[in-house]
Amino acid sequence: MPSNQGAPLESLYNAARGRGVEFAEEFVPTTRTFDTSELRLSYTEWGDPGLPVVVLLHGFAQTSHAWDLITLGLADRFHLISLDQRGHGDSEWAPDGDYSLETQQNDLDEFIKSLGVSRINLVGLSMGGRNAYVFASRNPHLISNLVVVDTGPSGMRSGRSRIRNFVTMPDELDTFEEFVERVHSYVPHRSLEQISNSLLNNIRKMENGKWTWKYDRLLRNPDYRRPTASQDQLWDYWESVKCPSLIVRGGNSDVLDSKTVTEMTERNLLAESAEVPDSGHLVPGDNPAGFLDVVRPWLNRTINVKKRI
């Protein structure tokens, strides 16, 4: 069932202009839902359905709207579909608390096959990047091109610890403004206005009047660990990806180091890499214009599409 996007679009357009994101027109996205065999997923669509399909997967503790500035900038060239992965955003929470790699892969399998297209291009950030390259390795017949953003089979513990410390902080605050200050302490290089805009789709007001995140509280439990693959298994998945791939690293990332990026390109010769300056781990939000400067021409070249007239 489609519906209009929740957050005011005018704020998004103004934010894009203020951050140097070029877009052809003020595209209006549509939010839809899809029922897997276990739960209901929410996703947002941008652009003409007749254009090449790009599916985007957000990172841990994010929502599909983490991609809004990027999808706005690409919607004249592609049909973009950003998914709220299980337990995040407006998708349902796992009734049994299962957020394992295998379950997320099953969700992706059902969702992507439901789109009714023969092949897609897949983009993922952090947790979404891991889900993307594992899916691409298992489903080479479905994936034309892959973009993996600031993640790899191995990484830096300091950044992962910083993320874990942030998400396990008290998760009920009295005001929206308190959440803005909380996030600003985590990403001090972003302006308060930018953070306010990004939070419009990432937090919700509860019945008790307090504000909280729009993802499953179980994921914020410091004792909870999401079942995933071993590092050796993740390298095996990465090496078996059979499509052109782009690894995008944030220039100031404390999660993905340059050494790992080099190893990824050496262990998969179909991969190339790029670095976005003035960005940390959350590259598309830290420097959306810089991210588009890297990803837009790469997608255009690998997909060989023409801009819609």
C-alpha positions as CSV (number, residue, x, y, z in Angstrom):
1,M,0.0,0.0,0.0
2,P,1.6,3.3,-1.1
3,S,1.6,6.5,1.0
4,N,3.4,9.9,0.9
5,Q,6.6,10.3,2.8
6,G,6.3,11.5,6.4
7,A,8.9,14.2,6.8
8,P,8.3,17.5,5.0
9,L,9.9,17.3,1.6
10,E,10.6,21.0,1.5
11,S,13.1,20.5,4.3
12,L,14.8,17.8,2.3
13,Y,15.0,20.0,-0.8
14,N,16.4,22.9,1.2
15,A,18.9,20.6,2.9
16,A,20.0,19.3,-0.4
17,R,20.6,22.8,-1.9
18,G,22.4,23.8,1.3
19,R,24.8,20.9,1.0
20,G,25.6,21.2,-2.6
21,V,23.5,18.2,-3.8
22,E,22.4,18.7,-7.4
23,F,19.0,17.3,-8.4
24,A,17.1,17.6,-11.6
25,E,13.7,18.3,-10.0
26,E,11.8,18.1,-6.7
27,F,11.1,14.5,-6.9
28,V,8.3,13.1,-4.7
29,P,9.0,9.6,-3.3
30,T,6.4,7.0,-2.5
31,T,6.5,4.8,0.6
32,R,5.2,1.2,0.2
33,T,5.1,-2.1,2.2
34,F,5.9,-5.7,1.4
35,D,5.0,-8.7,3.4
36,T,7.7,-11.4,3.7
37,S,6.9,-14.8,5.0
38,E,7.6,-13.5,8.5
39,L,6.9,-9.8,8.7
40,R,6.1,-6.5,6.9
41,L,8.9,-4.4,5.5
42,S,8.6,-0.7,4.5
43,Y,10.5,0.8,1.6
44,T,10.7,4.1,-0.3
45,E,10.7,4.5,-4.1
46,W,12.1,7.4,-6.1
47,G,12.2,7.9,-9.9
48,D,10.7,6.4,-12.9
49,P,10.0,2.6,-12.6
50,G,11.2,2.2,-16.2
51,L,14.7,3.2,-15.3
52,P,17.4,0.8,-14.1
53,V,16.7,-0.4,-10.5
54,V,19.0,0.5,-7.7
55,V,18.2,-1.0,-4.2
56,L,19.8,0.7,-1.2
57,L,20.4,-0.8,2.2
58,H,21.0,1.5,5.2
59,G,23.4,0.8,8.1
60,F,22.7,-0.5,11.7
61,A,20.4,1.8,13.7
62,Q,19.5,3.8,10.6
63,T,16.4,3.9,8.3
64,S,15.8,4.0,4.6
65,H,15.8,7.8,4.8
66,A,19.5,7.8,5.4
67,W,19.7,7.7,1.6
68,D,17.2,10.6,0.9
69,L,19.8,13.1,-0.2
70,I,21.4,10.5,-2.4
71,T,18.2,9.2,-4.0
72,L,17.1,12.7,-4.7
73,G,20.3,13.3,-6.6
74,L,20.0,10.1,-8.6
75,A,16.3,10.0,-9.3
76,D,16.6,11.4,-12.8
77,R,18.7,8.4,-13.9
78,F,17.5,5.5,-11.8
79,H,14.5,3.9,-10.1
80,L,15.7,3.9,-6.5
81,I,14.3,1.7,-3.8
82,S,15.6,2.2,-0.2
83,L,14.5,-0.5,2.2
84,D,13.9,-0.3,5.9
85,Q,15.5,-3.6,7.0
86,R,13.8,-5.7,9.6
87,G,13.6,-4.0,13.0
88,H,14.4,-0.6,11.6
89,G,12.4,2.5,10.6
90,D,8.8,1.6,9.6
91,S,9.4,-2.1,9.1
92,E,8.2,-4.5,11.7
93,W,10.4,-5.8,14.5
94,A,11.3,-9.5,14.4
95,P,8.8,-11.2,16.7
96,D,11.4,-13.7,17.8
97,G,14.3,-11.2,18.0
98,D,16.0,-12.8,15.0
99,Y,18.3,-10.3,13.3
100,S,20.9,-12.8,12.1
101,L,22.7,-12.5,8.8
102,E,20.8,-15.5,7.5
103,T,17.4,-14.0,8.3
104,Q,18.3,-10.7,6.8
105,Q,19.4,-12.5,3.6
106,N,16.1,-14.3,3.5
107,D,14.3,-10.9,3.8
108,L,16.4,-9.6,0.9
109,D,15.8,-12.6,-1.2
110,E,12.0,-12.4,-0.9
111,F,12.0,-8.6,-1.3
112,I,14.2,-8.4,-4.4
113,K,12.4,-11.2,-6.1
114,S,9.1,-9.4,-5.5
115,L,10.3,-6.4,-7.5
116,G,9.7,-8.4,-10.7
117,V,12.9,-7.4,-12.5
118,S,15.6,-9.7,-13.8
119,R,18.5,-7.8,-12.4
120,I,19.2,-5.0,-10.0
121,N,22.1,-2.8,-8.8
122,L,22.7,-3.0,-5.1
123,V,24.2,-0.3,-2.7
124,G,24.7,-0.8,1.0
125,L,26.3,1.1,3.9
126,S,27.9,-0.5,6.9
127,M,25.5,-3.4,8.0
128,G,23.7,-2.8,4.7
129,G,27.0,-3.1,2.8
130,R,27.7,-6.4,4.4
131,N,24.2,-7.7,3.6
132,A,24.7,-6.4,0.0
133,Y,28.0,-8.2,-0.8
134,V,26.9,-11.4,0.9
135,F,23.6,-11.3,-1.2
136,A,25.6,-10.5,-4.3
137,S,27.9,-13.5,-3.8
138,R,25.0,-15.9,-3.3
139,N,22.8,-14.4,-6.2
140,P,25.1,-13.5,-9.1
141,H,22.2,-13.9,-11.5
142,L,20.3,-11.0,-9.8
143,I,23.0,-8.4,-9.3
144,S,24.5,-6.3,-12.1
145,N,26.6,-3.9,-10.0
146,L,27.5,-3.5,-6.3
147,V,28.5,-0.5,-4.2
148,V,29.8,-1.2,-0.7
149,V,30.1,1.8,1.6
150,D,32.6,1.9,4.4
151,T,32.5,-1.8,5.4
152,G,34.5,-4.9,4.6
153,P,35.1,-8.4,5.9
154,S,37.4,-6.9,8.6
155,G,37.6,-3.5,10.1
156,M,38.8,-1.2,12.9
157,R,37.6,-2.1,16.4
158,S,37.7,1.5,17.6
159,G,34.9,2.6,15.2
160,R,32.7,-0.4,16.0
161,S,33.1,0.3,19.7
162,R,32.2,3.9,19.2
163,I,29.0,2.9,17.4
164,R,28.1,0.4,20.1
165,N,28.7,2.9,22.9
166,F,26.4,5.4,21.1
167,V,23.5,3.1,20.4
168,T,23.4,1.7,24.0
169,M,23.1,5.1,25.6
170,P,19.7,5.8,27.3
171,D,17.1,5.7,24.5
172,E,14.2,7.8,25.9
173,L,14.7,11.6,25.9
174,D,12.2,14.3,26.9
175,T,12.5,16.5,23.8
176,F,13.4,16.3,20.1
177,E,16.1,18.9,20.8
178,E,17.8,16.6,23.3
179,F,18.1,14.0,20.5
180,V,19.6,16.6,18.3
181,E,22.2,17.4,20.9
182,R,22.8,13.6,21.5
183,V,23.5,13.0,17.8
184,H,25.6,16.2,17.5
185,S,27.9,14.8,20.1
186,Y,28.3,11.7,18.0
187,V,28.8,13.6,14.7
188,P,30.1,17.0,15.7
189,H,31.1,17.9,12.1
190,R,27.4,18.1,11.1
191,S,25.3,21.2,11.7
192,L,22.4,21.2,14.2
193,E,20.0,22.0,11.2
194,Q,21.3,19.0,9.3
195,I,20.9,16.7,12.3
196,S,17.3,18.0,12.9
197,N,16.4,17.2,9.3
198,S,17.8,13.7,9.4
199,L,16.0,12.9,12.7
200,L,12.6,13.7,11.3
201,N,12.3,10.1,10.0
202,N,14.6,8.4,12.6
203,I,12.9,9.0,15.9
204,R,9.3,8.9,17.2
205,K,7.2,10.3,20.0
206,M,5.9,7.6,22.4
207,E,2.6,7.6,24.3
208,N,4.4,8.8,27.5
209,G,5.5,11.9,25.6
210,K,9.1,11.0,25.4
211,W,11.1,10.5,22.2
212,T,12.9,7.4,21.1
213,W,14.6,5.7,18.1
214,K,12.6,4.1,15.3
215,Y,14.3,0.7,15.6
216,D,14.0,-2.3,17.8
217,R,15.1,-1.7,21.4
218,L,16.6,-5.2,21.5
219,L,19.3,-4.0,19.1
220,R,20.3,-1.3,21.7
221,N,20.8,-3.9,24.5
222,P,24.5,-3.9,25.3
223,D,24.3,-7.7,25.9
224,Y,22.7,-8.4,22.5
225,R,25.0,-9.6,19.7
226,R,23.6,-10.1,16.2
227,P,24.6,-13.5,14.8
228,T,26.8,-13.1,11.8
229,A,29.4,-14.9,9.8
230,S,33.0,-15.3,10.8
231,Q,35.7,-13.0,9.3
232,D,37.0,-15.9,7.2
233,Q,33.4,-16.5,5.9
234,L,32.9,-12.9,5.1
235,W,36.2,-12.8,3.1
236,D,35.0,-15.9,1.2
237,Y,31.7,-14.1,0.4
238,W,33.6,-11.0,-0.8
239,E,35.9,-13.0,-3.0
240,S,33.0,-14.8,-4.7
241,V,31.2,-11.6,-5.8
242,K,31.1,-11.8,-9.6
243,C,29.9,-8.3,-10.6
244,P,31.6,-5.0,-11.0
245,S,32.0,-3.5,-7.5
246,L,32.9,-0.2,-6.0
247,I,34.2,0.2,-2.4
248,V,33.6,3.6,-1.0
249,R,35.5,4.7,2.1
250,G,35.0,7.8,4.2
251,G,38.2,9.7,4.2
252,N,38.1,10.0,8.0
253,S,36.5,6.6,8.7
254,D,37.4,4.8,12.0
255,V,35.6,1.7,10.8
256,L,37.1,0.8,7.4
257,D,40.9,1.4,7.1
258,S,42.8,1.9,3.8
259,K,44.7,-1.4,4.3
260,T,41.4,-3.4,4.3
261,V,40.3,-1.5,1.1
262,T,43.5,-2.5,-0.6
263,E,43.1,-6.1,0.4
264,M,39.5,-6.1,-0.8
265,T,40.6,-4.9,-4.3
266,E,43.4,-7.5,-4.4
267,R,41.2,-10.4,-3.4
268,N,38.4,-9.4,-5.8
269,L,39.8,-8.1,-9.1
270,L,36.3,-6.9,-10.2
271,A,36.4,-4.3,-7.5
272,E,37.7,-0.8,-7.5
273,S,37.7,1.8,-4.7
274,A,37.2,5.4,-4.0
275,E,37.5,7.7,-1.0
276,V,35.2,10.5,-0.1
277,P,36.9,13.4,1.7
278,D,35.4,15.2,4.7
279,S,33.4,12.1,5.8
280,G,33.6,9.5,8.4
281,H,31.8,6.1,8.6
282,L,28.4,7.5,7.6
283,V,29.6,8.7,4.2
284,P,26.3,9.5,2.4
285,G,25.2,11.7,5.3
286,D,28.6,13.3,6.1
287,N,29.3,14.4,2.6
288,P,26.4,13.6,0.2
289,A,27.7,15.8,-2.6
290,G,31.1,14.1,-2.4
291,F,29.5,10.7,-2.3
292,L,27.4,11.5,-5.4
293,D,30.5,12.8,-7.2
294,V,32.0,9.3,-6.8
295,V,29.0,7.0,-7.2
296,R,27.0,8.8,-9.9
297,P,29.6,8.5,-12.7
298,W,30.5,5.0,-11.6
299,L,26.9,3.8,-11.9
300,N,26.5,5.7,-15.2
301,R,29.6,4.0,-16.6
302,T,28.9,0.5,-15.4
303,I,25.2,0.5,-16.2
304,N,25.6,2.6,-19.3
305,V,22.4,4.6,-18.9
306,K,21.4,8.0,-20.3
307,K,20.0,10.8,-18.3
308,R,16.2,11.0,-18.6
309,I,15.1,13.8,-20.8
